[in-house]
Amino acid sequence: MEKALIKHGNSLAIVIDKPVLDLLQITADTKIELTTNGDSIMLTPVRDKKRQARLQAALQKINNQFGDDLKKLAE
């Protein structure tokens, strides 16, 4: 998806479409971390540490229980 920057005061801004915000569960209150490698910009929503830990535990449980089946499906 290509986007154009828009003028916002003395700065430039980019508008993120609602479907993308919904997909990433980003709201106006979500803090965003901006990083760069000198060539690209990456925006990452800052997530609650407890929420991240629960997510990782759930993913690990799924992987332990269904990992072999998921690998077979991927082939």
All heavy atoms as a GROMACS GRO file, in nm:
protein
  584
    1MET      N    1   0.085  -0.116   0.000
    1MET     CA    2   0.000   0.000   0.000
    1MET      C    3   0.090   0.123   0.000
    1MET      O    4   0.179   0.135   0.084
    1MET     CB    5  -0.089  -0.004   0.126
    1MET     CG    6  -0.159   0.124   0.154
    1MET     SD    7  -0.252   0.132   0.311
    1MET     CE    8  -0.341  -0.020   0.314
    2GLU      N    9   0.070   0.210  -0.094
    2GLU     CA   10   0.145   0.336  -0.098
    2GLU      C   11   0.061   0.444  -0.034
    2GLU      O   12  -0.059   0.451  -0.054
    2GLU     CB   13   0.178   0.375  -0.242
    2GLU     CG   14   0.285   0.288  -0.304
    2GLU     CD   15   0.328   0.339  -0.439
    2GLU    OE1   16   0.298   0.455  -0.474
    2GLU    OE2   17   0.394   0.261  -0.509
    3LYS      N   18   0.126   0.529   0.045
    3LYS     CA   19   0.060   0.640   0.111
    3LYS      C   20   0.141   0.766   0.086
    3LYS      O   21   0.262   0.759   0.067
    3LYS     CB   22   0.052   0.616   0.263
    3LYS     CG   23  -0.021   0.492   0.306
    3LYS     CD   24  -0.169   0.498   0.280
    3LYS     CE   25  -0.235   0.585   0.384
    3LYS     NZ   26  -0.378   0.591   0.374
    4ALA      N   27   0.076   0.880   0.088
    4ALA     CA   28   0.144   1.008   0.075
    4ALA      C   29   0.146   1.077   0.210
    4ALA      O   30   0.053   1.064   0.290
    4ALA     CB   31   0.071   1.095  -0.027
    5LEU      N   32   0.255   1.146   0.237
    5LEU     CA   33   0.263   1.225   0.359
    5LEU      C   34   0.180   1.352   0.340
    5LEU      O   35   0.169   1.405   0.229
    5LEU     CB   36   0.408   1.262   0.389
    5LEU     CG   37   0.500   1.143   0.421
    5LEU    CD1   38   0.645   1.190   0.429
    5LEU    CD2   39   0.459   1.076   0.550
    6ILE      N   40   0.123   1.400   0.450
    6ILE     CA   41   0.047   1.525   0.445
    6ILE      C   42   0.110   1.624   0.540
    6ILE      O   43   0.174   1.587   0.639
    6ILE     CB   44  -0.101   1.502   0.480
    6ILE    CG1   45  -0.117   1.442   0.620
    6ILE    CG2   46  -0.169   1.414   0.377
    6ILE    CD1   47  -0.260   1.434   0.668
    7LYS      N   48   0.097   1.753   0.509
    7LYS     CA   49   0.153   1.859   0.592
    7LYS      C   50   0.068   1.872   0.718
    7LYS      O   51  -0.055   1.873   0.712
    7LYS     CB   52   0.152   1.991   0.515
    7LYS     CG   53   0.223   2.102   0.585
    7LYS     CD   54   0.345   2.141   0.507
    7LYS     CE   55   0.405   2.267   0.564
    7LYS     NZ   56   0.523   2.239   0.640
    8HIS      N   57   0.134   1.880   0.833
    8HIS     CA   58   0.066   1.895   0.962
    8HIS      C   59   0.148   1.996   1.041
    8HIS      O   60   0.245   1.961   1.108
    8HIS     CB   61   0.060   1.760   1.034
    8HIS     CG   62  -0.016   1.764   1.163
    8HIS    ND1   63  -0.152   1.768   1.168
    8HIS    CD2   64   0.026   1.765   1.292
    8HIS    CE1   65  -0.192   1.772   1.294
    8HIS    NE2   66  -0.084   1.770   1.371
    9GLY      N   67   0.113   2.124   1.031
    9GLY     CA   68   0.194   2.229   1.093
    9GLY      C   69   0.329   2.234   1.025
    9GLY      O   70   0.338   2.241   0.903
   10ASN      N   71   0.436   2.228   1.104
   10ASN     CA   72   0.572   2.226   1.051
   10ASN      C   73   0.624   2.084   1.028
   10ASN      O   74   0.741   2.065   0.998
   10ASN     CB   75   0.669   2.300   1.146
   10ASN     CG   76   0.643   2.448   1.148
   10ASN    OD1   77   0.597   2.504   1.049
   10ASN    ND2   78   0.670   2.512   1.260
   11SER      N   79   0.536   1.986   1.045
   11SER     CA   80   0.575   1.846   1.033
   11SER      C   81   0.502   1.780   0.917
   11SER      O   82   0.420   1.843   0.849
   11SER     CB   83   0.542   1.772   1.162
   11SER     OG   84   0.610   1.828   1.272
   12LEU      N   85   0.531   1.654   0.896
   12LEU     CA   86   0.459   1.572   0.801
   12LEU      C   87   0.392   1.458   0.876
   12LEU      O   88   0.443   1.412   0.978
   12LEU     CB   89   0.554   1.516   0.695
   12LEU     CG   90   0.620   1.619   0.604
   12LEU    CD1   91   0.723   1.551   0.513
   12LEU    CD2   92   0.517   1.692   0.521
   13ALA      N   93   0.278   1.412   0.826
   13ALA     CA   94   0.203   1.305   0.892
   13ALA      C   95   0.158   1.204   0.788
   13ALA      O   96   0.156   1.232   0.669
   13ALA     CB   97   0.082   1.364   0.964
   14ILE      N   98   0.125   1.086   0.836
   14ILE     CA   99   0.068   0.984   0.750
   14ILE      C  100  -0.062   0.936   0.814
   14ILE      O  101  -0.070   0.921   0.936
   14ILE     CB  102   0.166   0.866   0.728
   14ILE    CG1  103   0.114   0.774   0.621
   14ILE    CG2  104   0.195   0.792   0.855
   14ILE    CD1  105   0.220   0.683   0.563
   15VAL      N  106  -0.163   0.916   0.732
   15VAL     CA  107  -0.291   0.868   0.781
   15VAL      C  108  -0.293   0.716   0.766
   15VAL      O  109  -0.265   0.663   0.659
   15VAL     CB  110  -0.408   0.932   0.702
   15VAL    CG1  111  -0.541   0.873   0.745
   15VAL    CG2  112  -0.407   1.082   0.720
   16ILE      N  113  -0.326   0.648   0.877
   16ILE     CA  114  -0.335   0.502   0.875
   16ILE      C  115  -0.483   0.467   0.864
   16ILE      O  116  -0.565   0.508   0.946
   16ILE     CB  117  -0.273   0.441   1.002
   16ILE    CG1  118  -0.127   0.486   1.015
   16ILE    CG2  119  -0.285   0.289   1.000
   16ILE    CD1  120  -0.062   0.448   1.147
   17ASP      N  121  -0.517   0.390   0.762
   17ASP     CA  122  -0.657   0.356   0.735
   17ASP      C  123  -0.717   0.273   0.847
   17ASP      O  124  -0.649   0.192   0.911
   17ASP     CB  125  -0.668   0.279   0.603
   17ASP     CG  126  -0.620   0.361   0.485
   17ASP    OD1  127  -0.640   0.484   0.486
   17ASP    OD2  128  -0.561   0.302   0.393
   18LYS      N  129  -0.848   0.291   0.870
   18LYS     CA  130  -0.918   0.223   0.978
   18LYS      C  131  -0.905   0.071   0.973
   18LYS      O  132  -0.884   0.009   1.078
   18LYS     CB  133  -1.065   0.265   0.980
   18LYS     CG  134  -1.140   0.206   1.099
   18LYS     CD  135  -1.268   0.275   1.124
   18LYS     CE  136  -1.352   0.220   1.235
   18LYS     NZ  137  -1.293   0.135   1.333
   19PRO      N  138  -0.914   0.006   0.858
   19PRO     CA  139  -0.898  -0.141   0.858
   19PRO      C  140  -0.763  -0.187   0.912
   19PRO      O  141  -0.754  -0.289   0.981
   19PRO     CB  142  -0.914  -0.180   0.711
   19PRO     CG  143  -0.997  -0.071   0.652
   19PRO     CD  144  -0.956   0.054   0.725
   20VAL      N  145  -0.658  -0.110   0.886
   20VAL     CA  146  -0.525  -0.144   0.939
   20VAL      C  147  -0.523  -0.122   1.090
   20VAL      O  148  -0.471  -0.206   1.165
   20VAL     CB  149  -0.415  -0.061   0.869
   20VAL    CG1  150  -0.280  -0.086   0.933
   20VAL    CG2  151  -0.412  -0.091   0.720
   21LEU      N  152  -0.580  -0.012   1.135
   21LEU     CA  153  -0.587   0.014   1.279
   21LEU      C  154  -0.666  -0.094   1.350
   21LEU      O  155  -0.626  -0.142   1.457
   21LEU     CB  156  -0.650   0.152   1.304
   21LEU     CG  157  -0.574   0.272   1.252
   21LEU    CD1  158  -0.657   0.398   1.266
   21LEU    CD2  159  -0.440   0.287   1.322
   22ASP      N  160  -0.777  -0.136   1.290
   22ASP     CA  161  -0.859  -0.242   1.350
   22ASP      C  162  -0.782  -0.374   1.355
   22ASP      O  163  -0.786  -0.445   1.456
   22ASP     CB  164  -0.989  -0.262   1.272
   22ASP     CG  165  -1.085  -0.145   1.286
   22ASP    OD1  166  -1.067  -0.063   1.380
   22ASP    OD2  167  -1.178  -0.135   1.204
   23LEU      N  168  -0.714  -0.407   1.248
   23LEU     CA  169  -0.637  -0.531   1.242
   23LEU      C  170  -0.532  -0.537   1.352
   23LEU      O  171  -0.512  -0.640   1.416
   23LEU     CB  172  -0.569  -0.544   1.105
   23LEU     CG  173  -0.477  -0.663   1.086
   23LEU    CD1  174  -0.558  -0.791   1.082
   23LEU    CD2  175  -0.397  -0.648   0.958
   24LEU      N  176  -0.466  -0.424   1.377
   24LEU     CA  177  -0.359  -0.418   1.477
   24LEU      C  178  -0.410  -0.377   1.615
   24LEU      O  179  -0.332  -0.366   1.709
   24LEU     CB  180  -0.250  -0.320   1.432
   24LEU     CG  181  -0.181  -0.359   1.301
   24LEU    CD1  182  -0.087  -0.250   1.257
   24LEU    CD2  183  -0.107  -0.490   1.317
   25GLN      N  184  -0.540  -0.357   1.626
   25GLN     CA  185  -0.603  -0.315   1.752
   25GLN      C  186  -0.538  -0.189   1.807
   25GLN      O  187  -0.501  -0.180   1.924
   25GLN     CB  188  -0.599  -0.429   1.855
   25GLN     CG  189  -0.674  -0.551   1.810
   25GLN     CD  190  -0.667  -0.666   1.908
   25GLN    OE1  191  -0.586  -0.666   2.000
   25GLN    NE2  192  -0.753  -0.764   1.890
   26ILE      N  193  -0.525  -0.090   1.720
   26ILE     CA  194  -0.468   0.039   1.756
   26ILE      C  195  -0.580   0.140   1.767
   26ILE      O  196  -0.664   0.150   1.678
   26ILE     CB  197  -0.364   0.086   1.652
   26ILE    CG1  198  -0.245  -0.009   1.650
   26ILE    CG2  199  -0.319   0.229   1.680
   26ILE    CD1  200  -0.144   0.021   1.540
   27THR      N  201  -0.583   0.214   1.877
   27THR     CA  202  -0.680   0.321   1.897
   27THR      C  203  -0.604   0.452   1.914
   27THR      O  204  -0.480   0.454   1.916
   27THR     CB  205  -0.766   0.296   2.022
   27THR    OG1  206  -0.683   0.305   2.138
   27THR    CG2  207  -0.834   0.160   2.018
   28ALA      N  208  -0.677   0.560   1.932
   28ALA     CA  209  -0.614   0.691   1.954
   28ALA      C  210  -0.532   0.693   2.082
   28ALA      O  211  -0.441   0.774   2.097
   28ALA     CB  212  -0.721   0.801   1.957
   29ASP      N  213  -0.561   0.602   2.175
   29ASP     CA  214  -0.489   0.597   2.303
   29ASP      C  215  -0.366   0.507   2.300
   29ASP      O  216  -0.290   0.504   2.396
   29ASP     CB  217  -0.583   0.548   2.414
   29ASP     CG  218  -0.700   0.642   2.435
   29ASP    OD1  219  -0.682   0.765   2.418
   29ASP    OD2  220  -0.810   0.594   2.467
   30THR      N  221  -0.348   0.432   2.192
   30THR     CA  222  -0.236   0.338   2.183
   30THR      C  223  -0.106   0.413   2.160
   30THR      O  224  -0.096   0.494   2.069
   30THR     CB  225  -0.258   0.238   2.066
   30THR    OG1  226  -0.383   0.173   2.083
   30THR    CG2  227  -0.147   0.136   2.060
   31LYS      N  228  -0.008   0.386   2.244
   31LYS     CA  229   0.125   0.444   2.224
   31LYS      C  230   0.194   0.368   2.112
   31LYS      O  231   0.179   0.247   2.100
   31LYS     CB  232   0.208   0.439   2.351
   31LYS     CG  233   0.155   0.529   2.460
   31LYS     CD  234   0.250   0.528   2.578
   31LYS     CE  235   0.188   0.601   2.696
   31LYS     NZ  236   0.209   0.742   2.693
   32ILE      N  237   0.270   0.440   2.029
   32ILE     CA  238   0.338   0.382   1.914
   32ILE      C  239   0.488   0.404   1.929
   32ILE      O  240   0.532   0.514   1.960
   32ILE     CB  241   0.290   0.448   1.783
   32ILE    CG1  242   0.139   0.434   1.765
   32ILE    CG2  243   0.364   0.393   1.662
   32ILE    CD1  244   0.090   0.294   1.745
   33GLU      N  245   0.565   0.298   1.906
   33GLU     CA  246   0.711   0.308   1.906
   33GLU      C  247   0.758   0.322   1.762
   33GLU      O  248   0.718   0.244   1.675
   33GLU     CB  249   0.774   0.183   1.969
   33GLU     CG  250   0.924   0.187   1.970
   33GLU     CD  251   0.986   0.062   2.029
   33GLU    OE1  252   0.913  -0.032   2.064
   33GLU    OE2  253   1.109   0.059   2.038
   34LEU      N  254   0.838   0.423   1.734
   34LEU     CA  255   0.891   0.446   1.601
   34LEU      C  256   1.038   0.409   1.601
   34LEU      O  257   1.115   0.456   1.684
   34LEU     CB  258   0.875   0.594   1.563
   34LEU     CG  259   0.916   0.631   1.422
   34LEU    CD1  260   0.822   0.734   1.366
   34LEU    CD2  261   1.057   0.680   1.415
   35THR      N  262   1.077   0.319   1.509
   35THR     CA  263   1.217   0.280   1.496
   35THR      C  264   1.256   0.293   1.350
   35THR      O  265   1.171   0.296   1.261
   35THR     CB  266   1.240   0.134   1.543
   35THR    OG1  267   1.154   0.047   1.470
   35THR    CG2  268   1.217   0.120   1.692
   36THR      N  269   1.386   0.301   1.327
   36THR     CA  270   1.436   0.308   1.190
   36THR      C  271   1.570   0.237   1.181
   36THR      O  272   1.644   0.228   1.279
   36THR     CB  273   1.451   0.454   1.142
   36THR    OG1  274   1.498   0.454   1.007
   36THR    CG2  275   1.546   0.533   1.230
   37ASN      N  276   1.599   0.187   1.061
   37ASN     CA  277   1.730   0.127   1.036
   37ASN      C  278   1.813   0.221   0.947
   37ASN      O  279   1.916   0.182   0.894
   37ASN     CB  280   1.716  -0.010   0.970
   37ASN     CG  281   1.651  -0.003   0.833
   37ASN    OD1  282   1.620   0.103   0.782
   37ASN    ND2  283   1.627  -0.118   0.774
   38GLY      N  284   1.765   0.343   0.930
   38GLY     CA  285   1.834   0.441   0.846
   38GLY      C  286   1.778   0.444   0.705
   38GLY      O  287   1.807   0.535   0.628
   39ASP      N  288   1.695   0.344   0.671
   39ASP     CA  289   1.636   0.338   0.537
   39ASP      C  290   1.485   0.323   0.543
   39ASP      O  291   1.414   0.369   0.455
   39ASP     CB  292   1.697   0.219   0.460
   39ASP     CG  293   1.654   0.215   0.315
   39ASP    OD1  294   1.657   0.321   0.249
   39ASP    OD2  295   1.616   0.107   0.269
   40SER      N  296   1.436   0.259   0.648
   40SER     CA  297   1.293   0.233   0.663
   40SER      C  298   1.245   0.280   0.799
   40SER      O  299   1.324   0.292   0.893
   40SER     CB  300   1.265   0.083   0.654
   40SER     OG  301   1.307   0.032   0.530
   41ILE      N  302   1.116   0.306   0.807
   41ILE     CA  303   1.052   0.344   0.933
   41ILE      C  304   0.958   0.231   0.972
   41ILE      O  305   0.882   0.182   0.890
   41ILE     CB  306   0.972   0.474   0.919
   41ILE    CG1  307   1.064   0.590   0.885
   41ILE    CG2  308   0.893   0.503   1.047
   41ILE    CD1  309   0.990   0.716   0.847
   42MET      N  310   0.962   0.189   1.100
   42MET     CA  311   0.869   0.089   1.150
   42MET      C  312   0.793   0.148   1.268
   42MET      O  313   0.854   0.203   1.360
   42MET     CB  314   0.941  -0.038   1.193
   42MET     CG  315   0.845  -0.143   1.243
   42MET     SD  316   0.919  -0.303   1.276
   42MET     CE  317   0.955  -0.355   1.110
   43LEU      N  318   0.661   0.137   1.263
   43LEU     CA  319   0.575   0.179   1.372
   43LEU      C  320   0.521   0.054   1.439
   43LEU      O  321   0.463  -0.032   1.374
   43LEU     CB  322   0.458   0.263   1.320
   43LEU     CG  323   0.494   0.390   1.245
   43LEU    CD1  324   0.369   0.453   1.187
   43LEU    CD2  325   0.565   0.486   1.336
   44THR      N  326   0.539   0.045   1.570
   44THR     CA  327   0.496  -0.073   1.645
   44THR      C  328   0.411  -0.029   1.763
   44THR      O  329   0.455   0.056   1.842
   44THR     CB  330   0.618  -0.151   1.697
   44THR    OG1  331   0.706  -0.176   1.588
   44THR    CG2  332   0.577  -0.281   1.762
   45PRO      N  333   0.290  -0.084   1.777
   45PRO     CA  334   0.210  -0.049   1.895
   45PRO      C  335   0.278  -0.102   2.021
   45PRO      O  336   0.330  -0.213   2.023
   45PRO     CB  337   0.076  -0.119   1.871
   45PRO     CG  338   0.096  -0.213   1.759
   45PRO     CD  339   0.223  -0.177   1.689
   46VAL      N  340   0.281  -0.020   2.124
   46VAL     CA  341   0.338  -0.060   2.252
   46VAL      C  342   0.229  -0.136   2.327
   46VAL      O  343   0.120  -0.084   2.349
   46VAL     CB  344   0.385   0.063   2.333
   46VAL    CG1  345   0.435   0.021   2.470
   46VAL    CG2  346   0.493   0.138   2.256
   47ARG      N  347   0.258  -0.259   2.360
   47ARG     CA  348   0.159  -0.346   2.425
   47ARG      C  349   0.190  -0.363   2.572
   47ARG      O  350   0.305  -0.355   2.615
   47ARG     CB  351   0.157  -0.483   2.358
   47ARG     CG  352   0.128  -0.481   2.211
   47ARG     CD  353  -0.014  -0.437   2.185
   47ARG     NE  354  -0.043  -0.448   2.041
   47ARG     CZ  355  -0.144  -0.390   1.983
   47ARG    NH1  356  -0.226  -0.315   2.052
   47ARG    NH2  357  -0.164  -0.406   1.855
   48ASP      N  358   0.086  -0.391   2.647
   48ASP     CA  359   0.097  -0.418   2.790
   48ASP      C  360   0.181  -0.545   2.809
   48ASP      O  361   0.159  -0.646   2.743
   48ASP     CB  362  -0.044  -0.437   2.846
   48ASP     CG  363  -0.044  -0.471   2.992
   48ASP    OD1  364  -0.036  -0.379   3.074
   48ASP    OD2  365  -0.052  -0.592   3.023
   49LYS      N  366   0.277  -0.540   2.900
   49LYS     CA  367   0.369  -0.654   2.923
   49LYS      C  368   0.294  -0.778   2.969
   49LYS      O  369   0.325  -0.889   2.925
   49LYS     CB  370   0.475  -0.617   3.026
   49LYS     CG  371   0.562  -0.500   2.988
   49LYS     CD  372   0.658  -0.535   2.879
   49LYS     CE  373   0.749  -0.417   2.851
   49LYS     NZ  374   0.803  -0.418   2.718
   50LYS      N  375   0.193  -0.762   3.054
   50LYS     CA  376   0.116  -0.879   3.100
   50LYS      C  377   0.039  -0.941   2.985
   50LYS      O  378   0.032  -1.062   2.973
   50LYS     CB  379   0.020  -0.838   3.212
   50LYS     CG  380   0.088  -0.805   3.343
   50LYS     CD  381  -0.013  -0.769   3.449
   50LYS     CE  382   0.057  -0.730   3.577
   50LYS     NZ  383  -0.038  -0.688   3.681
   51ARG      N  384  -0.017  -0.855   2.900
   51ARG     CA  385  -0.090  -0.905   2.783
   51ARG      C  386   0.003  -0.982   2.690
   51ARG      O  387  -0.031  -1.089   2.641
   51ARG     CB  388  -0.154  -0.787   2.710
   51ARG     CG  389  -0.228  -0.827   2.586
   51ARG     CD  390  -0.289  -0.705   2.518
   51ARG     NE  391  -0.355  -0.747   2.396
   51ARG     CZ  392  -0.368  -0.672   2.290
   51ARG    NH1  393  -0.321  -0.549   2.290
   51ARG    NH2  394  -0.429  -0.716   2.183
   52GLN      N  395   0.122  -0.930   2.668
   52GLN     CA  396   0.220  -0.996   2.583
   52GLN      C  397   0.260  -1.131   2.641
   52GLN      O  398   0.274  -1.229   2.568
   52GLN     CB  399   0.344  -0.908   2.564
   52GLN     CG  400   0.322  -0.790   2.471
   52GLN     CD  401   0.285  -0.833   2.331
   52GLN    OE1  402   0.170  -0.826   2.292
   52GLN    NE2  403   0.380  -0.878   2.255
   53ALA      N  404   0.277  -1.137   2.772
   53ALA     CA  405   0.315  -1.263   2.837
   53ALA      C  406   0.204  -1.367   2.822
   53ALA      O  407   0.232  -1.484   2.794
   53ALA     CB  408   0.346  -1.239   2.985
   54ARG      N  409   0.078  -1.325   2.837
   54ARG     CA  410  -0.035  -1.418   2.819
   54ARG      C  411  -0.041  -1.467   2.675
   54ARG      O  412  -0.067  -1.585   2.650
   54ARG     CB  413  -0.166  -1.350   2.859
   54ARG     CG  414  -0.185  -1.332   3.009
   54ARG     CD  415  -0.328  -1.296   3.047
   54ARG     NE  416  -0.389  -1.194   2.964
   54ARG     CZ  417  -0.389  -1.063   2.990
   54ARG    NH1  418  -0.330  -1.017   3.098
   54ARG    NH2  419  -0.448  -0.978   2.908
   55LEU      N  420  -0.019  -1.377   2.581
   55LEU     CA  421  -0.021  -1.414   2.439
   55LEU      C  422   0.089  -1.515   2.409
   55LEU      O  423   0.065  -1.617   2.344
   55LEU     CB  424  -0.006  -1.290   2.351
   55LEU     CG  425   0.007  -1.317   2.202
   55LEU    CD1  426  -0.117  -1.386   2.148
   55LEU    CD2  427   0.034  -1.188   2.127
   56GLN      N  428   0.210  -1.489   2.457
   56GLN     CA  429   0.321  -1.581   2.434
   56GLN      C  430   0.294  -1.718   2.495
   56GLN      O  431   0.324  -1.821   2.436
   56GLN     CB  432   0.452  -1.523   2.489
   56GLN     CG  433   0.506  -1.407   2.408
   56GLN     CD  434   0.534  -1.445   2.264
   56GLN    OE1  435   0.580  -1.554   2.234
   56GLN    NE2  436   0.504  -1.353   2.173
   57ALA      N  437   0.235  -1.720   2.616
   57ALA     CA  438   0.202  -1.847   2.681
   57ALA      C  439   0.098  -1.923   2.600
   57ALA      O  440   0.109  -2.046   2.583
   57ALA     CB  441   0.152  -1.821   2.823
   58ALA      N  442  -0.002  -1.852   2.548
   58ALA     CA  443  -0.105  -1.918   2.468
   58ALA      C  444  -0.046  -1.973   2.338
   58ALA      O  445  -0.078  -2.085   2.298
   58ALA     CB  446  -0.218  -1.819   2.438
   59LEU      N  447   0.040  -1.894   2.273
   59LEU     CA  448   0.103  -1.941   2.150
   59LEU      C  449   0.191  -2.063   2.176
   59LEU      O  450   0.193  -2.157   2.096
   59LEU     CB  451   0.186  -1.829   2.087
   59LEU     CG  452   0.106  -1.713   2.027
   59LEU    CD1  453   0.199  -1.601   1.983
   59LEU    CD2  454   0.020  -1.760   1.912
   60GLN      N  455   0.263  -2.063   2.286
   60GLN     CA  456   0.348  -2.177   2.321
   60GLN      C  457   0.264  -2.301   2.346
   60GLN      O  458   0.298  -2.411   2.302
   60GLN     CB  459   0.433  -2.144   2.444
   60GLN     CG  460   0.536  -2.250   2.478
   60GLN     CD  461   0.638  -2.268   2.366
   60GLN    OE1  462   0.689  -2.172   2.310
   60GLN    NE2  463   0.666  -2.392   2.332
   61LYS      N  464   0.151  -2.285   2.415
   61LYS     CA  465   0.062  -2.397   2.444
   61LYS      C  466   0.008  -2.456   2.313
   61LYS      O  467   0.006  -2.579   2.295
   61LYS     CB  468  -0.053  -2.351   2.533
   61LYS     CG  469  -0.147  -2.460   2.573
   61LYS     CD  470  -0.256  -2.406   2.666
   61LYS     CE  471  -0.354  -2.515   2.703
   61LYS     NZ  472  -0.461  -2.464   2.791
   62ILE      N  473  -0.034  -2.368   2.222
   62ILE     CA  474  -0.085  -2.414   2.091
   62ILE      C  475   0.026  -2.486   2.014
   62ILE      O  476   0.003  -2.592   1.955
   62ILE     CB  477  -0.140  -2.295   2.010
   62ILE    CG1  478  -0.269  -2.245   2.074
   62ILE    CG2  479  -0.164  -2.334   1.864
   62ILE    CD1  480  -0.316  -2.112   2.020
   63ASN      N  481   0.145  -2.429   2.016
   63ASN     CA  482   0.257  -2.489   1.944
   63ASN      C  483   0.292  -2.626   2.003
   63ASN      O  484   0.319  -2.721   1.929
   63ASN     CB  485   0.378  -2.397   1.946
   63ASN     CG  486   0.483  -2.440   1.846
   63ASN    OD1  487   0.451  -2.477   1.734
   63ASN    ND2  488   0.608  -2.434   1.888
   64ASN      N  489   0.294  -2.636   2.135
   64ASN     CA  490   0.323  -2.765   2.200
   64ASN      C  491   0.218  -2.870   2.165
   64ASN      O  492   0.251  -2.986   2.141
   64ASN     CB  493   0.332  -2.749   2.352
   64ASN     CG  494   0.455  -2.672   2.396
   64ASN    OD1  495   0.549  -2.656   2.320
   64ASN    ND2  496   0.452  -2.621   2.516
   65GLN      N  497   0.093  -2.828   2.163
   65GLN     CA  498  -0.016  -2.923   2.143
   65GLN      C  499  -0.038  -2.956   1.995
   65GLN      O  500  -0.067  -3.071   1.962
   65GLN     CB  501  -0.145  -2.864   2.201
   65GLN     CG  502  -0.258  -2.963   2.210
   65GLN     CD  503  -0.376  -2.907   2.288
   65GLN    OE1  504  -0.374  -2.795   2.336
   65GLN    NE2  505  -0.479  -2.987   2.303
   66PHE      N  506  -0.023  -2.858   1.906
   66PHE     CA  507  -0.058  -2.879   1.765
   66PHE      C  508   0.055  -2.848   1.668
   66PHE      O  509   0.032  -2.842   1.548
   66PHE     CB  510  -0.179  -2.790   1.729
   66PHE     CG  511  -0.300  -2.815   1.813
   66PHE    CD1  512  -0.341  -2.721   1.907
   66PHE    CD2  513  -0.373  -2.932   1.800
   66PHE    CE1  514  -0.454  -2.743   1.984
   66PHE    CE2  515  -0.485  -2.955   1.877
   66PHE     CZ  516  -0.526  -2.860   1.969
   67GLY      N  517   0.177  -2.828   1.718
   67GLY     CA  518   0.289  -2.788   1.633
   67GLY      C  519   0.313  -2.880   1.516
   67GLY      O  520   0.331  -2.833   1.402
   68ASP      N  521   0.315  -3.010   1.538
   68ASP     CA  522   0.339  -3.106   1.429
   68ASP      C  523   0.229  -3.098   1.325
   68ASP      O  524   0.256  -3.100   1.205
   68ASP     CB  525   0.349  -3.248   1.484
   68ASP     CG  526   0.472  -3.269   1.570
   68ASP    OD1  527   0.570  -3.193   1.553
   68ASP    OD2  528   0.472  -3.361   1.654
   69ASP      N  529   0.105  -3.090   1.370
   69ASP     CA  530  -0.008  -3.080   1.274
   69ASP      C  531   0.000  -2.951   1.194
   69ASP      O  532  -0.026  -2.951   1.073
   69ASP     CB  533  -0.142  -3.086   1.349
   69ASP     CG  534  -0.161  -3.220   1.419
   69ASP    OD1  535  -0.109  -3.321   1.368
   69ASP    OD2  536  -0.228  -3.222   1.526
   70LEU      N  537   0.035  -2.841   1.258
   70LEU     CA  538   0.044  -2.713   1.188
   70LEU      C  539   0.157  -2.716   1.085
   70LEU      O  540   0.142  -2.661   0.976
   70LEU     CB  541   0.066  -2.599   1.288
   70LEU     CG  542  -0.053  -2.570   1.380
   70LEU    CD1  543  -0.014  -2.472   1.491
   70LEU    CD2  544  -0.172  -2.519   1.302
   71LYS      N  545   0.266  -2.782   1.117
   71LYS     CA  546   0.377  -2.794   1.019
   71LYS      C  547   0.332  -2.875   0.898
   71LYS      O  548   0.363  -2.839   0.784
   71LYS     CB  549   0.498  -2.860   1.085
   71LYS     CG  550   0.574  -2.769   1.178
   71LYS     CD  551   0.693  -2.841   1.239
   71LYS     CE  552   0.758  -2.754   1.345
   71LYS     NZ  553   0.867  -2.825   1.412
   72LYS      N  554   0.258  -2.983   0.921
   72LYS     CA  555   0.208  -3.064   0.811
   72LYS      C  556   0.111  -2.985   0.723
   72LYS      O  557   0.115  -2.995   0.601
   72LYS     CB  558   0.140  -3.190   0.863
   72LYS     CG  559   0.237  -3.292   0.921
   72LYS     CD  560   0.164  -3.411   0.978
   72LYS     CE  561   0.262  -3.503   1.049
   72LYS     NZ  562   0.194  -3.613   1.118
   73LEU      N  563   0.025  -2.907   0.786
   73LEU     CA  564  -0.068  -2.824   0.710
   73LEU      C  565   0.004  -2.718   0.626
   73LEU      O  566  -0.039  -2.685   0.516
   73LEU     CB  567  -0.166  -2.754   0.804
   73LEU     CG  568  -0.277  -2.840   0.861
   73LEU    CD1  569  -0.355  -2.762   0.968
   73LEU    CD2  570  -0.371  -2.886   0.752
   74ALA      N  571   0.116  -2.668   0.678
   74ALA     CA  572   0.192  -2.565   0.607
   74ALA      C  573   0.258  -2.621   0.481
   74ALA      O  574   0.284  -2.548   0.387
   74ALA     CB  575   0.296  -2.504   0.698
   75GLU      N  576   0.284  -2.752   0.481
   75GLU     CA  577   0.347  -2.816   0.364
   75GLU      C  578   0.245  -2.836   0.260
   75GLU      O  579   0.219  -2.814   0.162
   75GLU     CB  580   0.408  -2.949   0.401
   75GLU     CG  581   0.520  -2.935   0.501
   75GLU     CD  582   0.567  -3.071   0.555
   75GLU    OE1  583   0.508  -3.175   0.519
   75GLU    OE2  584   0.660  -3.072   0.635
   0.00000   0.00000   0.00000
